[in-house]
Amino acid sequence: MGPQLALLVGALAGCLRSARSCVICDRRVLAALDSLDKEYLPTHLAPERHREVMEMITQTMENFRDLPDLEDVFMGVIDEATMHMAVLSFLRSMRLIRNSDIADDTFVKEFSWMLTLEKAAFRGYVTRFQREGFCPNKCGTMLQLLIWCSNCQKQLHVCRKSRDCGVRQVNVHEKEDMILDCELNWHKFSQGLTNYSFYRVWGSNSETLVYKGRRPTLTKPLVGPEDAGTYRCELGTVRSGPATIIHFQVTVLPQRIIAKTMPMSSTFATRAKAEEEIGVDLSPTQEPSECSKPESVQRGRLIGLLIWCFLLLIIGFVTGVLFFRYGMMVDSINSWFGTDKAAAAQD
């Protein structure tokens, strides 16, 4: 079993040397490897093989930093979000192997296969980071906090692009509020930013500071024609030079014309007041008011209900009389037939 184990360890080393990962920089990964060395391997490998396998794992984990297929785009740095995803994936795989309670050659095989899968997963994380997360600013200067895999150090990387982020056209109506927004989506992730400064530009070499502070917006209420013109926003950094410069070309449009509709109550009140002043009754003489219609409907329904009740009462009375007369007639017939039968019996 010794030569076979040596071959498996060699395959494990080759797998790890062909990958590149910053997971070894995380303390949780180091703690998991230490626990593997001191708690798991002593009971799952022969003593003479335990040290050999663990030294190889440690060595190859330290060299878990090479991605030859991505070396043209991967600079050996990642951000904290990418590091977090890679570490969680690695720790999850380590936990599954330990929970399976495998030993000897089976352990080395499974561990080698696990690292192969983790290498593929990490390659996906790196590819996504290079495409979306590395220097995400399309303009300006961003200070991005990154982790260098070679020494596990966090350092600021300067992402330099065109400092001027263009001109924004802003249209605002007179007597309304003007809002100039200088914040870009990458500002929240950049390091070393200071204050936003808004300037009113009067000419090529003349401008006035309007606002300076942490708020990324400039708000001016009730603008007038005199507020039209060019404004400039500048986001400062702890280093020399601004991070972002944005110009705003403000156009003040005429005031909005809003047609005000008079409420019905105000119309009735104005009409009543006018009638009192001129002394003329302008209301129709025979036209029923809107308020009287519901009362008329209710009154009609009440009268109809009374009529139906009266008809039902008459019908009931007539029915009772008929039944009473019918009973008297039946009694007369019975008594007449009874008399005839008695006379016949006597004869």
C-alpha positions in Angstrom: 0.0 0.0 0.0 3.0 2.3 0.5 3.9 2.8 -3.2 0.2 3.3 -4.1 -0.2 5.9 -1.4 2.9 7.7 -2.7 1.4 7.8 -6.2 -1.8 9.2 -4.8 0.1 11.9 -2.8 2.0 12.8 -5.9 -1.2 13.2 -7.9 -2.6 15.3 -5.1 0.4 17.6 -5.2 0.2 17.9 -9.0 -3.5 18.9 -8.7 -2.8 21.6 -6.1 0.2 23.0 -7.9 -1.8 23.5 -11.0 -4.3 25.7 -9.2 -4.2 29.2 -7.8 -6.2 30.3 -4.8 -6.1 32.8 -2.0 -8.0 30.5 0.4 -4.8 29.7 2.3 -4.7 33.3 3.4 -7.9 32.9 5.4 -7.6 32.0 9.1 -10.6 29.6 9.0 -8.9 27.5 6.3 -5.7 27.4 8.3 -7.7 26.3 11.4 -9.4 23.6 9.3 -6.1 22.3 8.1 -4.7 22.3 11.6 -7.6 20.3 12.8 -7.2 17.9 10.0 -3.6 17.4 11.0 -4.1 17.0 14.7 -7.5 15.4 15.0 -8.5 13.5 11.8 -5.4 12.1 10.2 -3.9 10.5 13.4 -6.9 8.2 13.5 -7.4 7.7 9.8 -3.8 7.2 8.5 -0.9 5.0 9.7 1.5 7.0 11.8 4.4 6.7 9.3 2.1 8.0 6.5 0.4 10.7 8.5 3.3 13.1 8.5 4.1 12.5 4.8 0.6 13.2 3.7 0.1 16.3 5.9 3.4 17.8 4.8 2.4 17.3 1.2 -1.0 18.9 1.8 0.6 21.9 3.5 3.2 22.3 0.8 0.7 22.1 -2.0 -1.8 24.4 -0.2 0.9 27.0 0.0 1.3 26.6 -3.8 -2.4 26.7 -4.4 -1.8 29.9 -6.3 -1.2 29.1 -9.9 -3.8 29.3 -12.7 -1.9 28.9 -15.9 -5.0 29.2 -18.1 -5.9 32.6 -16.5 -2.4 34.0 -16.0 -2.9 36.5 -18.9 -5.8 38.2 -17.1 -5.4 37.1 -13.4 -3.1 39.4 -11.6 -3.0 37.3 -8.4 -5.4 39.6 -6.5 -9.0 39.2 -5.4 -11.4 41.3 -3.4 -12.9 40.3 0.0 -16.2 39.2 -1.6 -14.5 36.7 -3.9 -12.3 35.5 -1.0 -15.4 34.9 1.1 -17.1 32.7 -1.5 -14.0 30.7 -2.2 -13.4 30.1 1.5 -16.9 29.0 2.3 -16.8 26.5 -0.6 -13.5 25.0 0.5 -14.6 24.7 4.1 -17.9 23.0 3.1 -15.9 20.4 1.1 -13.5 19.8 4.0 -16.5 19.2 6.3 -18.1 16.7 3.9 -14.8 14.7 3.8 -14.4 14.6 7.5 -18.1 13.7 8.0 -17.6 10.8 5.6 -15.0 9.3 8.0 -12.9 7.8 5.2 -9.3 6.7 5.7 -6.0 5.7 4.0 -6.0 5.6 0.2 -9.7 6.4 0.0 -9.1 9.6 1.9 -6.3 10.7 -0.4 -8.4 10.0 -3.5 -11.4 11.9 -2.1 -9.2 14.8 -1.0 -7.6 15.0 -4.4 -11.0 15.0 -6.2 -12.3 17.7 -3.8 -9.4 20.0 -4.6 -10.0 19.4 -8.3 -13.6 20.6 -7.9 -12.5 23.5 -5.7 -10.0 24.6 -8.3 -12.7 24.7 -11.0 -15.0 26.6 -8.6 -12.2 29.1 -7.8 -11.5 29.6 -11.5 -15.1 30.6 -11.9 -14.9 33.0 -9.0 -11.8 34.6 -10.5 -13.2 34.9 -14.0 -16.3 36.6 -12.6 -14.2 39.0 -10.5 -12.0 39.9 -13.4 -15.0 40.6 -15.5 -17.2 42.5 -13.0 -15.4 43.2 -9.8 -11.8 44.3 -10.8 -11.7 48.1 -11.2 -15.5 48.5 -11.9 -15.2 52.3 -12.4 -15.8 53.3 -16.0 -14.4 56.8 -15.3 -12.5 58.5 -12.6 -10.0 57.2 -10.1 -10.9 54.4 -7.8 -8.9 53.1 -4.8 -9.9 49.4 -4.6 -9.0 47.3 -1.6 -7.6 43.9 -2.8 -5.9 40.8 -1.4 -2.6 39.8 -2.9 -2.4 36.0 -3.0 1.4 35.9 -3.0 1.7 37.4 0.5 -1.9 37.5 1.8 -1.6 41.3 2.3 -4.5 43.8 1.8 -3.4 46.7 -0.3 -5.0 49.6 -2.2 -4.9 49.2 -6.0 -5.3 52.4 -8.0 -7.8 52.1 -10.9 -7.0 55.0 -13.1 -9.4 55.9 -15.9 -10.5 59.1 -17.5 -11.0 61.5 -14.6 -13.7 63.5 -16.4 -17.0 61.6 -16.2 -18.8 63.7 -18.8 -21.6 66.3 -18.9 -25.1 65.7 -17.7 -28.0 67.7 -19.1 -30.5 68.7 -16.4 -33.8 70.4 -17.2 -35.8 71.9 -14.4 -38.9 74.2 -14.5 -39.0 77.6 -12.8 -40.1 77.6 -9.2 -39.3 73.9 -8.8 -36.3 72.2 -7.0 -33.1 71.5 -8.8 -31.2 68.3 -7.8 -27.8 67.5 -9.0 -26.6 64.0 -8.2 -22.9 63.4 -8.3 -22.8 59.8 -6.9 -21.7 56.9 -9.1 -22.3 53.2 -8.2 -18.6 52.4 -7.5 -18.2 55.3 -5.0 -19.5 53.1 -2.2 -16.8 50.6 -2.8 -13.9 52.9 -3.2 -11.4 53.7 -0.5 -9.9 57.0 0.5 -12.8 59.3 -0.6 -13.3 62.6 1.2 -15.9 65.3 0.3 -18.2 66.2 -2.6 -17.7 69.8 -3.9 -20.2 71.6 -6.1 -19.1 74.7 -8.0 -21.0 77.2 -10.1 -19.0 77.8 -13.3 -19.2 81.4 -14.6 -16.5 81.2 -17.3 -13.4 79.4 -18.4 -11.4 80.5 -15.3 -14.1 81.6 -12.9 -16.3 79.4 -10.5 -17.9 79.7 -7.1 -18.0 77.0 -4.4 -21.7 76.3 -3.7 -21.5 73.2 -1.4 -18.8 71.0 0.1 -19.6 67.9 2.3 -20.3 64.2 2.5 -23.7 64.5 0.7 -23.4 63.5 -3.0 -26.3 65.8 -4.1 -26.9 69.5 -4.5 -30.4 70.7 -4.0 -31.6 74.2 -4.8 -35.3 75.0 -4.2 -37.4 77.4 -6.3 -35.0 77.9 -9.1 -35.2 80.9 -11.4 -33.8 81.8 -14.8 -30.6 83.1 -13.0 -29.8 79.5 -11.9 -29.4 78.2 -15.4 -25.8 77.5 -16.5 -22.9 75.1 -15.8 -22.1 73.4 -12.6 -19.2 71.2 -11.7 -19.0 68.4 -9.1 -15.7 67.1 -7.8 -15.2 64.1 -5.4 -11.9 64.4 -3.4 -9.6 61.7 -2.2 -7.0 61.4 0.5 -4.4 61.4 -2.3 -3.7 64.2 -4.7 -6.3 64.8 -7.3 -10.0 64.2 -7.4 -11.6 60.8 -7.9 -14.5 62.1 -10.1 -15.4 65.2 -12.0 -18.9 65.6 -13.4 -20.3 68.7 -15.2 -24.0 69.6 -15.2 -25.6 71.8 -17.9 -28.7 73.2 -16.2 -31.6 74.6 -18.3 -34.4 76.4 -16.5 -37.7 75.9 -18.4 -40.8 78.1 -18.0 -43.0 77.6 -15.0 -45.5 74.8 -15.4 -49.1 76.0 -16.0 -51.4 74.0 -13.8 -55.2 74.5 -14.4 -56.8 74.7 -11.0 -60.4 73.2 -10.8 -62.7 74.8 -8.3 -64.3 72.4 -5.9 -68.1 71.9 -6.1 -68.7 73.2 -2.6 -66.9 76.4 -3.6 -69.0 76.7 -6.7 -72.2 76.4 -4.8 -71.0 78.9 -2.2 -70.0 81.4 -4.9 -73.4 81.0 -6.6 -75.3 81.5 -3.4 -73.3 84.6 -2.5 -74.0 86.0 -6.0 -77.7 85.4 -5.7 -77.7 87.2 -2.4 -75.9 90.2 -3.8 -78.1 90.7 -6.9 -81.3 89.5 -5.3 -82.3 87.2 -8.1 -83.2 83.5 -7.8 -81.2 81.7 -10.5 -82.3 78.2 -9.5 -84.9 76.4 -11.5 -88.4 76.7 -10.0 -89.7 73.2 -10.9 -86.5 71.2 -11.0 -86.1 68.9 -8.1 -82.8 69.2 -6.2 -80.3 66.4 -6.2 -80.7 66.0 -2.5 -84.5 65.4 -2.7 -84.3 62.5 -5.1 -83.3 59.9 -2.5 -86.2 61.1 -0.2 -88.7 60.8 -3.1 -87.5 57.3 -3.9 -87.8 56.2 -0.3 -91.3 57.8 0.0 -92.5 55.9 -3.1 -91.1 52.6 -1.8 -92.9 53.2 1.5 -96.2 53.9 -0.2 -95.9 50.8 -2.4 -95.2 48.7 0.6 -98.3 50.0 2.4 -100.4 49.2 -0.6 -99.2 45.7 -0.8 -99.8 45.2 2.9 -103.4 46.5 2.5 -104.0 44.1 -0.5 -102.7 41.2 1.5 -104.9 42.1 4.4 -108.0 42.2 2.1 -107.1 38.9 0.5 -106.7 37.3 3.9 -110.1 38.6 5.1 -111.9 37.4 2.0 -110.3 34.0 2.4 -111.4 33.8 6.0 -115.0 34.6 5.1 -115.1 32.0 2.4 -113.7 29.3 4.7 -116.3 30.3 7.4 -119.2 30.1 4.9 -117.9 26.9 3.5 -118.0 25.4 7.0 -121.6 26.5 7.7 -122.7 25.0 4.4 -121.0 21.7 5.2 -122.7 21.6 8.6 -126.2 22.3 7.0 -125.7 19.5 4.5 -124.7 17.1 7.2 -127.7 18.0 9.4 -130.1 17.7 6.4 -128.8 14.2 5.5 -129.0 13.2 9.1 -132.7 14.2 9.4 -133.6 12.2 6.2 -131.9 9.1 7.6 -133.8 9.4 10.9 -137.2 9.7 9.1 -136.5 6.7 6.9 -135.6 4.6 10.0 -139.0 5.4 11.6 -140.9 4.3 8.5 
